[in-house]
Amino acid sequence: MSEPMDAEPVEIPFRELSADALRGVIEVYVLREGTDYGEVEYSLDDKVERVLRQLQRREARIVFNPNDESVSLELVG
């Protein structure tokens, strides 16, 4: 029987991901969030661009969790 893992999540610098991988991570986040943007409808591309800007401004980060081998996007602050 294996011991449960309790490794700390690791931040992945978004600039180290390929363009396709980065877009994939952001799209999963945007589509899962279901965020209400108010009365204005934004396209998927617009939402992806907004999150990319948050990553560039360090308002968000990409995190790899080795315990379940998942990647997530977290808001900082």
C-alpha positions, -999 to +999 in steps of 0.1 A: +000+000+000+015+034-010+017+063+013-005+094+005+015+121-012+015+156+003+039+175-019+034+212-022+020+227-054+045+242-077+041+275-097+047+271-134+059+303-151+034+309-179+062+320-203+077+285-201+046+269-216+041+266-254+014+290-268-009+260-273-005+247-238-009+281-222-041+287-242-054+253-232-049+260-195-065+294-198-095+281-218-101+253-192-101+280-165-124+304-184-149+277-194-150+261-159-154+295-142-187+305-158-179+340-146-206+366-151-191+395-170-222+417-166-245+428-194-217+426-221-210+393-237-173+385-243-160+360-267-138+331-256-108+350-272-116+381-252-118+361-220-085+343-227-068+376-234-081+391-201-066+361-182-033+363-201-031+400-190-037+389-154-008+364-157+015+391-172+006+415-144+011+387-118-025+389-107-029+352-115-006+322-117-005+287-130+000+259-104+009+222-108-003+200-080+019+169-079-005+151-056-032+147-082-011+158-112-035+186-120-028+221-134-049+250-123-050+288-126-052+308-094-059+345-088-032+361-066-041+383-037 
